[in-house]
Amino acid sequence: MFLAANFVEALAVVLGYILVFYKWAFIISAVISWVSPDPFNPIVQFLERVTDPILDPIRRMMGGYFTGIDLSPMIALVLILFMDTFLVQSLFELAAQIR
């Protein structure tokens, strides 16, 4: 059973790193959006390619910007924190129970 426990624990670790990456990508993207970024800058293009597939459905569900402010990065960060707290920690506890 140690193989299953190691697999679940590795899955939790990888998911945790992915969530940390996205957390920072959303934060950096939001900070960059406060200034007028050059849309042809490779960093700006990378951040848009990484964050827009997640932010676009949230923006559609919100039905537009609320008072002219895009709150979708904040909602995405809350979802990431929830996933980190609930899903990743649950996977770690599951791995401990399997052992």
ZAKEZA-533457 format. One record per residue: residue number from 1; residue in one letter; chain; z, x, y of N, C-alpha, C, CB in turn. Coordinates in steps of 0.02 Angstrom, whole numbers, always signed. Atoms other than C-alpha are relative to their C-alpha. Glycine has a CB too. Example, Ala and Ser with C-alpha at 12.3 -4.5 7.8 and 13.67 -1.06 7.14 Angstrom:
// ZAKEZA-533457
+-----+---+---+--------+--------+--------+--------+--------+--------+--------+--------+--------+--------+--------+--------+
!   k ! r ! c !   n_pz !   n_px !   n_py !  ca_pz !  ca_px !  ca_py !   c_pz !   c_px !   c_py !  cb_pz !  cb_px !  cb_py !
+-----+---+---+--------+--------+--------+--------+--------+--------+--------+--------+--------+--------+--------+--------+
!   1 ! A ! A !     +0 !    +45 !    -59 !   +390 !   +615 !   -225 !     +0 !    +45 !    +60 !    +62 !    -50 !     +1 !
!   2 ! S ! A !     -3 !    -42 !    -59 !   +357 !   +684 !    -53 !    +37 !    -39 !    +55 !    -71 !    +20 !    +23 !
+-----+---+---+--------+--------+--------+--------+--------+--------+--------+--------+--------+--------+--------+--------+
END
This chain:
// ZAKEZA-533457
+-----+---+---+--------+--------+--------+--------+--------+--------+--------+--------+--------+--------+--------+--------+
!   k ! r ! c !   n_pz !   n_px !   n_py !  ca_pz !  ca_px !  ca_py !   c_pz !   c_px !   c_py !  cb_pz !  cb_px !  cb_py !
+-----+---+---+--------+--------+--------+--------+--------+--------+--------+--------+--------+--------+--------+--------+
!   1 ! M ! A !     +0 !    +40 !    -60 !     +0 !     +0 !     +0 !     +0 !    +42 !    +63 !    +59 !    -46 !     +0 !
!   2 ! F ! A !     -2 !    -43 !    -60 !    +16 !   +150 !   +115 !    -68 !     +5 !    +33 !    +25 !    +69 !    -19 !
!   3 ! L ! A !    +67 !     -2 !    -30 !   -174 !   +150 !   +139 !    -11 !    -59 !    +47 !    -54 !     +1 !    -55 !
!   4 ! A ! A !     +6 !    +59 !    -43 !   -171 !    -27 !   +207 !    +43 !     +6 !    +62 !    +19 !    -64 !    -39 !
!   5 ! A ! A !    -44 !     -9 !    -57 !    -24 !    +15 !   +319 !    -29 !    +51 !    +49 !    +70 !    +23 !    -23 !
!   6 ! N ! A !    +31 !    -51 !    -43 !   -111 !   +171 !   +385 !    -61 !    -29 !    +36 !    -20 !    +62 !    -40 !
!   7 ! F ! A !    +60 !    +30 !    -31 !   -271 !    +71 !   +416 !    +20 !    -46 !    +57 !    -40 !    -38 !    -53 !
!   8 ! V ! A !    -22 !    +46 !    -51 !   -179 !    -64 !   +513 !    +30 !    +38 !    +60 !    +52 !    -50 !    -28 !
!   9 ! E ! A !    -29 !    -40 !    -54 !    -83 !    +67 !   +613 !    -55 !    +35 !    +40 !    +50 !    +51 !    -28 !
!  10 ! A ! A !    +56 !    -32 !    -35 !   -244 !   +161 !   +653 !    -38 !    -50 !    +42 !    -47 !    +35 !    -50 !
!  11 ! L ! A !    +33 !    +53 !    -38 !   -324 !     -2 !   +707 !    +39 !    -17 !    +63 !     -8 !    -63 !    -44 !
!  12 ! A ! A !    -42 !    +14 !    -58 !   -178 !    -35 !   +823 !     -6 !    +56 !    +52 !    +73 !     -8 !    -21 !
!  13 ! V ! A !     +5 !    -57 !    -46 !   -191 !   +140 !   +898 !    -67 !     -1 !    +36 !     +9 !    +67 !    -38 !
!  14 ! V ! A !    +67 !     +2 !    -31 !   -379 !   +127 !   +928 !     -5 !    -58 !    +49 !    -55 !     -6 !    -55 !
!  15 ! L ! A !     +1 !    +57 !    -45 !   -361 !    -47 !  +1002 !    +41 !    +13 !    +63 !    +26 !    -63 !    -36 !
!  16 ! G ! A !    -41 !    -18 !    -58 !   -223 !    +18 !  +1115 !    -37 !    +46 !    +48 !    +64 !    +33 !    -22 !
!  17 ! Y ! A !    +39 !    -45 !    -43 !   -335 !   +158 !  +1179 !    -57 !    -37 !    +35 !    -29 !    +58 !    -41 !
!  18 ! I ! A !    +53 !    +40 !    -30 !   -478 !    +36 !  +1209 !    +27 !    -42 !    +57 !    -35 !    -45 !    -53 !
!  19 ! L ! A !    -30 !    +41 !    -52 !   -363 !    -77 !  +1308 !    +20 !    +41 !    +60 !    +60 !    -37 !    -27 !
!  20 ! V ! A !    -18 !    -45 !    -56 !   -300 !    +69 !  +1413 !    -63 !    +19 !    +38 !    +36 !    +64 !    -26 !
!  21 ! F ! A !    +63 !    -17 !    -33 !   -481 !   +120 !  +1449 !    -23 !    -57 !    +44 !    -54 !    +17 !    -53 !
!  22 ! Y ! A !    +22 !    +58 !    -39 !   -526 !    -56 !  +1504 !    +46 !    -15 !    +58 !     -6 !    -61 !    -44 !
!  23 ! K ! A !    -46 !    +12 !    -55 !   -369 !    -72 !  +1607 !    -17 !    +45 !    +59 !    +73 !    +14 !    -24 !
!  24 ! W ! A !    +17 !    -46 !    -54 !   -415 !    +83 !  +1706 !    -70 !    -14 !    +29 !     +4 !    +71 !    -24 !
!  25 ! A ! A !    +67 !    +17 !    -24 !   -598 !    +31 !  +1716 !     +2 !    -58 !    +49 !    -47 !    -16 !    -59 !
!  26 ! F ! A !     -6 !    +58 !    -45 !   -549 !   -136 !  +1794 !    +34 !    +20 !    +65 !    +40 !    -56 !    -33 !
!  27 ! I ! A !    -36 !    -21 !    -61 !   -428 !    -54 !  +1916 !    -47 !    +42 !    +44 !    +63 !    +41 !    -18 !
!  28 ! I ! A !    +46 !    -43 !    -40 !   -555 !    +79 !  +1971 !    -57 !    -42 !    +29 !    -28 !    +57 !    -44 !
!  29 ! S ! A !    +54 !    +43 !    -24 !   -693 !    -51 !  +1984 !    +23 !    -44 !    +58 !    -26 !    -44 !    -57 !
!  30 ! A ! A !    -25 !    +42 !    -54 !   -584 !   -163 !  +2092 !    +12 !    +41 !    +64 !    +66 !    -34 !    -21 !
!  31 ! V ! A !    -12 !    -42 !    -59 !   -533 !    -20 !  +2207 !    -66 !    +21 !    +31 !    +41 !    +62 !    -20 !
!  32 ! I ! A !    +65 !    -20 !    -27 !   -713 !    +38 !  +2224 !    -34 !    -58 !    +36 !    -46 !    +27 !    -56 !
!  33 ! S ! A !    +33 !    +57 !    -30 !   -768 !   -139 !  +2267 !    +27 !    -14 !    +71 !     +9 !    -62 !    -43 !
!  34 ! W ! A !    -27 !    +11 !    -66 !   -657 !   -136 !  +2422 !    -41 !    +35 !    +53 !    +72 !    +25 !     +4 !
!  35 ! V ! A !    +46 !    -33 !    -45 !   -777 !    -13 !  +2502 !    -71 !    -20 !    -21 !     +9 !    +79 !     -2 !
!  36 ! S ! A !    +69 !    +17 !    +18 !   -965 !    -33 !  +2502 !    -28 !    +57 !    -44 !    -44 !    -10 !    +63 !
!  37 ! P ! A !    +23 !    -55 !    +43 !  -1011 !    +72 !  +2349 !    -77 !     +1 !     -3 !    +29 !     -6 !    -70 !
!  38 ! D ! A !    +72 !     -7 !     +9 !  -1186 !   +139 !  +2327 !    -18 !    -28 !    -68 !    -21 !    +75 !     +7 !
!  39 ! P ! A !    +16 !    +29 !    +65 !  -1262 !    +29 !  +2190 !    -39 !    +46 !    -46 !    -38 !    -64 !    +11 !
!  40 ! F ! A !    +39 !    -46 !    +40 !  -1367 !   +175 !  +2131 !    +42 !    +59 !    -25 !    -59 !    +26 !    +39 !
!  41 ! N ! A !    -45 !    -52 !    +23 !  -1217 !   +288 !  +2102 !    +12 !    -10 !    -75 !    +68 !     -1 !    +39 !
!  42 ! P ! A !     -8 !     +8 !    +73 !  -1204 !   +324 !  +1914 !    +70 !    -24 !    -21 !    -14 !    +66 !    -34 !
!  43 ! I ! A !    -68 !    +23 !    +17 !  -1015 !   +296 !  +1913 !     +6 !    -75 !    +13 !    +53 !    +39 !    +41 !
!  44 ! V ! A !     -2 !    +72 !    -15 !  -1033 !   +126 !  +1997 !    -40 !    -39 !    -52 !    -28 !    -13 !    +71 !
!  45 ! Q ! A !    +41 !    +34 !    +51 !  -1172 !    +79 !  +1876 !    +35 !     -2 !    -67 !    -68 !    +35 !     -7 !
!  46 ! F ! A !    -37 !     -1 !    +63 !  -1067 !   +133 !  +1727 !    +57 !    -51 !     +1 !    +28 !    +71 !    -13 !
!  47 ! L ! A !    -56 !    +48 !     -5 !   -916 !    +33 !  +1787 !    -25 !    -72 !     -3 !    +39 !    +12 !    +64 !
!  48 ! E ! A !    +27 !    +68 !     +3 !  -1025 !   -121 !  +1813 !    -23 !    -18 !    -71 !    -58 !     -7 !    +49 !
!  49 ! R ! A !    +22 !    +13 !    +69 !  -1102 !   -104 !  +1639 !    +59 !    -11 !    -47 !    -44 !    +57 !    -26 !
!  50 ! V ! A !    -59 !     +6 !    +44 !   -929 !    -88 !  +1562 !    +40 !    -63 !    +15 !    +44 !    +62 !     +7 !
!  51 ! T ! A !    -45 !    +55 !    -18 !   -835 !   -221 !  +1659 !    -34 !    -68 !     +8 !    +34 !    +17 !    +64 !
!  52 ! D ! A !    +33 !    +64 !    -13 !   -964 !   -355 !  +1700 !     -6 !    -45 !    -62 !    -68 !    +12 !    +27 !
!  53 ! P ! A !     +2 !    +46 !    +57 !   -984 !   -420 !  +1521 !    +66 !    -36 !    -13 !    -20 !    +38 !    -62 !
!  54 ! I ! A !    -64 !    +34 !     +9 !   -799 !   -462 !  +1522 !    +17 !    -42 !    +61 !    +56 !    +52 !    -12 !
!  55 ! L ! A !    -17 !    +36 !    -60 !   -783 !   -516 !  +1703 !    -45 !    -60 !    +13 !     -3 !    +46 !    +59 !
!  56 ! D ! A !    +46 !    +56 !    -13 !   -937 !   -629 !  +1709 !    +22 !    -66 !    -31 !    -69 !    +17 !    -25 !
!  57 ! P ! A !    -24 !    +64 !    +27 !   -869 !   -761 !  +1587 !    +62 !    -26 !    +36 !    +15 !     +8 !    -74 !
!  58 ! I ! A !    -60 !    +21 !    -37 !   -704 !   -762 !  +1682 !    -20 !    -29 !    +67 !    +49 !    +59 !    +10 !
!  59 ! R ! A !    +24 !    +26 !    -64 !   -797 !   -786 !  +1846 !    -32 !    -69 !     -9 !    -51 !    +48 !    +31 !
!  60 ! R ! A !    +30 !    +65 !    +12 !   -897 !   -930 !  +1770 !    +53 !    -53 !    -13 !    -48 !     +4 !    -60 !
!  61 ! M ! A !    -54 !    +48 !    +14 !   -738 !  -1014 !  +1706 !    +38 !    -18 !    +63 !    +47 !    +28 !    -53 !
!  62 ! M ! A !    -36 !    +14 !    -62 !   -658 !   -999 !  +1877 !    -42 !    -42 !    +48 !    +20 !    +66 !    +34 !
!  63 ! G ! A !    +43 !    +40 !    -43 !   -808 !  -1083 !  +1957 !    -11 !    +29 !    +69 !    +29 !    -68 !     +7 !
!  64 ! G ! A !    +11 !    -33 !    -64 !   -831 !   -957 !  +2096 !    +63 !    +35 !    +24 !    -22 !    -51 !    +52 !
!  65 ! Y ! A !    -57 !    -37 !    -28 !   -716 !   -857 !  +2205 !    +48 !    -47 !    +33 !    -24 !    +54 !    +49 !
!  66 ! F ! A !    -53 !    +40 !    -30 !   -552 !   -931 !  +2259 !    +17 !    +31 !    +67 !    +62 !     -5 !    -46 !
!  67 ! T ! A !    -12 !    -23 !    -69 !   -535 !   -912 !  +2448 !    -38 !    +65 !    +16 !    +74 !     +9 !    +12 !
!  68 ! G ! A !    +41 !    -59 !    -14 !   -671 !   -779 !  +2447 !    +22 !    +64 !    -33 !     -1 !    +11 !    +72 !
!  69 ! I ! A !    -25 !    -59 !    +34 !   -573 !   -660 !  +2337 !    -15 !     -7 !    -74 !    +77 !    +10 !    +12 !
!  70 ! D ! A !    +15 !     +0 !    +71 !   -631 !   -614 !  +2163 !    +63 !    +18 !    -39 !    -57 !    +50 !    -17 !
!  71 ! L ! A !    -62 !    -10 !    +37 !   -477 !   -636 !  +2054 !    -13 !    +16 !    -74 !    +43 !    -61 !     +5 !
!  72 ! S ! A !    +15 !    -12 !    +71 !   -568 !   -604 !  +1889 !    +27 !    +67 !    -26 !    -75 !     -3 !    -10 !
!  73 ! P ! A !    -31 !    -61 !    +27 !   -511 !   -421 !  +1875 !    +75 !     -8 !    -12 !    -11 !    +58 !    +48 !
!  74 ! M ! A !    -72 !    +11 !     +9 !   -331 !   -478 !  +1896 !    +13 !    -41 !    -64 !    +30 !    -35 !    +61 !
!  75 ! I ! A !     -7 !    +40 !    +60 !   -352 !   -610 !  +1761 !    -16 !    +42 !    -62 !    -47 !    -61 !     +2 !
!  76 ! A ! A !    +17 !    -44 !    +56 !   -435 !   -482 !  +1647 !    +57 !    +49 !    -14 !    -65 !    +39 !    +15 !
!  77 ! L ! A !    -57 !    -45 !    +11 !   -288 !   -363 !  +1674 !    +58 !    -36 !    -33 !    +22 !    +30 !    +67 !
!  78 ! V ! A !    -53 !    +39 !    +32 !   -165 !   -500 !  +1629 !    -16 !    -11 !    -74 !    +10 !    -68 !    +36 !
!  79 ! L ! A !    +20 !     +9 !    +70 !   -264 !   -535 !  +1470 !     +8 !    +65 !    -39 !    -73 !    -24 !     -3 !
!  80 ! I ! A !     -8 !    -65 !    +34 !   -265 !   -349 !  +1428 !    +74 !    +14 !    -13 !    -31 !    +56 !    +43 !
!  81 ! L ! A !    -72 !    -11 !    +10 !    -77 !   -338 !  +1454 !    +27 !    -46 !    -55 !    +38 !    -12 !    +65 !
!  82 ! F ! A !    -21 !    +46 !    +53 !    -54 !   -491 !  +1343 !    -22 !    +28 !    -68 !    -29 !    -70 !    +11 !
!  83 ! M ! A !    +25 !    -27 !    +64 !   -164 !   -415 !  +1207 !    +38 !    +63 !    -20 !    -75 !    +16 !     +6 !
!  84 ! D ! A !    -37 !    -61 !    +16 !    -72 !   -250 !  +1220 !    +70 !    -17 !    -25 !     +5 !    +46 !    +62 !
!  85 ! T ! A !    -68 !    +18 !    +19 !    +98 !   -332 !  +1208 !     +1 !    -39 !    -65 !    +32 !    -41 !    +55 !
!  86 ! F ! A !     -2 !    +44 !    +59 !    +56 !   -462 !  +1076 !    -37 !    +30 !    -59 !    -29 !    -67 !    +17 !
!  87 ! L ! A !    +42 !    -19 !    +57 !    -87 !   -398 !   +969 !    +16 !    +70 !    -25 !    -73 !     -5 !    +20 !
!  88 ! V ! A !    -12 !    -70 !    +21 !    -58 !   -210 !   +967 !    +70 !     +7 !    -30 !     -9 !    +49 !    +59 !
!  89 ! Q ! A !    -68 !     -5 !    +27 !   +129 !   -226 !   +942 !     +7 !    -37 !    -66 !    +51 !    -27 !    +50 !
!  90 ! S ! A !     -2 !    +37 !    +63 !   +102 !   -357 !   +806 !    -32 !    +41 !    -56 !    -37 !    -67 !     +7 !
!  91 ! L ! A !    +32 !    -42 !    +50 !    -16 !   -238 !   +716 !    +46 !    +57 !    -22 !    -66 !    +28 !    +26 !
!  92 ! F ! A !    -47 !    -53 !    +18 !   +113 !    -99 !   +724 !    +56 !    -27 !    -44 !    +31 !    +32 !    +64 !
!  93 ! E ! A !    -52 !    +29 !    +41 !   +247 !   -214 !   +655 !    -26 !    -19 !    -69 !    +30 !    -61 !    +35 !
!  94 ! L ! A !    +30 !    +16 !    +64 !   +129 !   -274 !   +518 !     -7 !    +63 !    -43 !    -68 !    -33 !    +10 !
!  95 ! A ! A !     +6 !    -63 !    +37 !    +95 !    -93 !   +469 !    +68 !    +23 !    -26 !    -31 !    +54 !    +45 !
!  96 ! A ! A !    -68 !    -19 !    +23 !   +283 !    -61 !   +461 !    +23 !    -43 !    -57 !    +50 !     -4 !    +58 !
!  97 ! Q ! A !    -20 !    +46 !    +54 !   +309 !   -213 !   +350 !    -38 !    +13 !    -65 !    -10 !    -72 !    +21 !
!  98 ! I ! A !    +40 !    -14 !    +59 !   +169 !   -163 !   +232 !    +28 !    +60 !    -38 !    -74 !    +13 !    +19 !
!  99 ! R ! A !    -27 !    -61 !    +31 !   +251 !     +6 !   +199 !    +56 !    -15 !    -43 !    +20 !    +50 !    +49 !
+-----+---+---+--------+--------+--------+--------+--------+--------+--------+--------+--------+--------+--------+--------+
END
